[in-house]
Amino acid sequence: MKNIYKILIAFIGVLAVSCNADDVEDRPVIEPVTAPVLLSPQSDFNIVLTKENEKEVATTVIWDDAKYDGTQTVVNYTIEIAKAGTEFAAPFAVTTTTSRYRALTVAELNAALINAGFPSKEESSVDIRIKSTVGTGAESQFSNFYTIKATPYHTPLATSHWLVGAATPGGWTWDGDAETEFPLVVGKTDVYQVTIVLKSGEAFREFLGNNFTSNGNWDASHNYTFYSSNGYTIDDELVNAGDGDSNFKYTGPTGPRVLTIDNGAKKITLD
């Protein structure tokens, strides 16, 4: 009986292997024929992205369809970007669709550029192309590419505070992202720090929010008196400006300084 069971098990195993082989042989082969052709945007495209316009369409990417031989499933198209001249050595996938066009909002394009490593507030040359794929075994096809120019805006941390004032590089304005981001130290929940060029003899103020418009957010803020009255030790080079708003006044030499507000230790320092 044991021998009969062994023979039956071996026979079933052979059948299973045979069926799997037949499945592979019968699987339809899909071969790439024609790559997609990128039509727009082309190399004359240049855009400066702004937070105020984040919901508007930055550009519509349009391409001609890719073609494949064989029994096809749906063709997926991925918009890819890369640093110009790198031959897409490290492409970044912006989005994937089954259509032959895709409108990108300012926010979507900005996020893609920042996540792909392009610096904010600087014009960059960006290569853009289309990648097509179908099924799981077919070879990917890539379109031609164009080199566009784009200037992304800075995407701040939700927890950041902001510095505005004549002592700061942007002065007393929120126009054109003039304010200085004052972020939390990585890994901390109560320590803010930034390297900033401070102008001697001038004042500034710390703001707790930013609505990212030219009007800024003048309401919620902390001044010199707020910290001094709450028992903070404040660096000797920062004094009360005595300007009616009790702003900070920087008395040190003009130049880059590291400003730190440690709310846990209740200390404000300049290094």
C-alpha positions in Angstrom: 0.0 0.0 0.0 2.8 2.4 0.9 4.3 1.9 -2.6 1.0 2.6 -4.2 0.6 5.9 -2.3 4.2 6.9 -3.3 3.4 6.2 -7.0 0.1 8.2 -6.8 1.9 11.2 -5.2 4.7 11.1 -7.8 2.1 11.0 -10.6 0.1 14.0 -9.2 3.4 15.9 -8.9 4.2 15.2 -12.6 0.7 16.4 -13.6 1.1 19.6 -11.6 4.4 20.4 -13.3 3.0 19.6 -16.7 0.0 21.9 -16.2 2.2 24.7 -15.0 4.4 24.3 -18.0 1.4 24.4 -20.3 0.2 27.6 -18.6 3.5 29.3 -19.3 3.5 28.1 -22.9 -0.1 29.2 -23.5 0.4 32.6 -21.9 0.0 35.3 -24.6 3.2 37.1 -25.5 3.0 40.9 -25.5 5.8 42.6 -27.5 6.6 46.4 -27.5 6.1 47.9 -31.0 6.0 51.7 -30.7 7.0 53.9 -27.8 4.8 56.7 -26.6 5.7 60.2 -28.0 5.8 63.1 -25.7 4.0 66.1 -27.3 3.8 68.7 -24.4 5.3 70.4 -22.5 8.3 71.0 -24.8 11.6 72.7 -24.1 10.3 76.2 -24.3 8.2 75.6 -21.1 9.3 77.7 -18.1 7.3 78.2 -14.9 7.7 79.8 -11.5 5.4 77.9 -9.1 3.8 79.8 -6.2 1.9 78.6 -3.1 -0.8 81.1 -3.8 -1.6 79.4 -7.2 -1.3 75.8 -5.9 -4.7 74.7 -7.1 -4.3 76.0 -10.7 -3.1 73.8 -13.5 0.7 74.2 -14.0 0.8 72.2 -17.3 -1.0 69.5 -19.1 1.3 66.6 -20.2 0.2 65.1 -23.5 1.6 62.2 -25.4 0.8 59.8 -28.3 -0.2 56.2 -27.3 2.4 53.4 -27.1 1.7 50.3 -29.2 2.2 46.6 -28.3 1.7 43.3 -30.2 -0.3 40.5 -28.6 -3.3 40.2 -26.4 -3.2 43.4 -24.4 -4.4 44.5 -21.1 -4.6 48.2 -20.2 -1.5 50.3 -21.0 -0.2 52.3 -18.0 1.6 55.6 -18.6 4.0 57.1 -16.0 5.2 60.7 -16.2 8.9 60.7 -15.1 11.2 63.6 -14.4 14.9 63.7 -13.7 17.7 66.2 -13.4 18.7 67.5 -16.9 21.6 65.7 -18.5 21.5 62.6 -16.2 19.9 60.4 -18.9 17.2 59.4 -16.3 19.7 57.6 -14.1 17.4 58.3 -11.2 14.0 59.0 -12.6 11.2 60.2 -10.3 7.6 59.0 -11.0 5.3 62.0 -10.9 2.0 60.1 -11.5 0.6 57.1 -13.4 -2.5 57.1 -15.6 -4.2 55.1 -18.4 -5.1 58.2 -20.4 -2.8 59.9 -22.9 -2.8 63.2 -21.1 -2.6 64.4 -17.5 -3.2 67.9 -16.1 -0.7 68.7 -13.2 -1.7 71.3 -10.7 0.9 73.7 -9.3 0.9 71.8 -6.0 1.4 68.4 -7.7 4.3 69.6 -9.9 5.9 71.4 -7.0 5.7 68.3 -4.8 7.2 66.2 -7.5 10.1 68.6 -8.0 10.9 68.9 -4.3 10.6 65.1 -3.7 12.9 64.5 -6.8 15.6 66.7 -5.2 15.2 69.9 -7.0 16.0 73.0 -4.8 13.2 75.4 -3.9 13.3 79.0 -5.0 15.8 78.2 -7.8 15.3 77.7 -11.5 16.2 74.1 -12.5 16.4 72.3 -15.8 14.2 69.2 -15.7 14.0 66.4 -18.2 10.5 64.9 -18.6 9.4 61.8 -20.4 6.7 59.1 -20.5 7.1 55.5 -19.5 4.6 52.9 -20.8 4.0 49.4 -19.3 1.5 46.7 -20.0 0.9 43.5 -18.0 3.6 42.1 -15.9 6.0 40.6 -18.4 6.1 43.1 -21.3 9.1 45.3 -21.8 8.7 49.0 -20.7 8.9 51.6 -23.4 10.1 55.2 -23.0 9.2 58.3 -25.0 11.4 61.1 -26.2 12.1 63.7 -23.6 12.1 67.5 -23.3 14.0 69.7 -21.0 11.8 72.2 -19.2 12.6 74.9 -16.6 10.8 75.1 -13.3 11.2 77.0 -10.1 9.5 75.3 -7.2 8.4 77.0 -4.0 9.5 76.0 -0.5 7.3 73.5 1.2 7.6 74.2 4.9 7.1 72.0 7.9 3.6 72.2 9.4 5.3 72.8 12.8 7.5 75.7 11.8 7.4 79.2 13.2 8.5 82.3 11.2 10.8 85.3 11.6 10.0 88.6 10.1 11.6 92.0 10.6 14.2 94.5 9.5 16.9 92.4 11.1 16.1 89.4 8.8 17.0 89.1 5.1 13.3 89.6 4.1 12.6 92.7 6.2 9.1 93.6 7.4 7.2 91.8 4.7 5.7 88.4 3.7 5.9 89.2 -0.1 7.6 86.6 -2.3 8.3 84.2 0.6 10.5 86.9 2.3 9.8 85.5 5.7 12.4 83.2 7.3 11.2 79.7 8.3 12.1 78.9 11.9 11.7 75.0 12.1 11.8 72.6 15.0 15.1 70.7 15.4 14.7 67.2 14.0 13.8 64.8 16.8 12.7 67.6 19.2 9.3 68.9 20.1 10.3 72.1 21.8 13.5 73.4 20.3 13.4 75.8 17.3 16.6 76.7 15.4 17.7 78.4 12.2 20.9 79.8 10.7 20.1 83.4 9.6 22.0 86.5 8.6 21.0 89.2 11.2 21.4 92.9 10.6 22.9 94.8 13.5 20.7 97.3 15.3 17.5 96.1 13.7 14.4 94.4 15.1 12.5 91.2 14.3 9.6 89.2 15.7 8.7 85.5 15.9 5.3 84.5 14.2 3.6 81.2 15.0 1.8 80.8 11.6 1.9 81.5 8.0 -1.1 81.7 5.5 1.4 81.9 2.6 0.0 85.1 1.1 1.5 88.6 0.8 -0.5 89.6 3.9 1.2 86.9 6.0 -0.1 86.2 9.5 0.5 89.2 11.8 -1.8 88.0 14.6 -0.2 85.1 16.5 3.3 86.0 17.5 5.9 86.1 20.3 7.9 89.1 21.1 10.8 89.9 23.6 8.4 90.6 26.4 6.6 87.3 26.0 9.8 85.4 26.7 11.2 87.6 29.3 8.0 87.6 31.3 7.9 83.8 31.1 11.3 83.4 32.7 13.4 82.7 29.7 17.2 83.4 29.7 17.8 85.6 26.6 21.1 86.0 24.9 22.8 89.4 25.7 22.8 90.3 22.0 19.0 90.3 21.9 17.2 93.2 23.8 13.8 94.7 23.9 13.5 97.0 20.9 11.3 99.4 22.8 9.4 100.1 19.6 5.9 99.9 21.0 5.6 96.2 20.0 8.4 95.0 22.2 10.1 93.2 19.3 13.6 91.6 19.6 16.4 94.0 18.7 19.7 92.4 17.5 22.8 94.3 18.8 25.6 92.0 17.6 27.6 92.4 14.4 25.8 91.9 11.0 26.4 88.3 9.8 25.2 84.7 9.9 24.1 83.5 13.4 22.4 80.4 14.7 19.3 81.4 16.6 17.9 78.8 19.0 14.8 79.0 21.2 14.7 76.0 23.6 11.3 76.0 25.2 12.2 73.1 27.5 15.2 74.8 29.0 13.6 78.3 28.6 16.7 79.6 26.8 17.2 81.8 23.8 20.8 81.7 22.4 22.8 83.1 19.5 25.9 81.2 18.3 
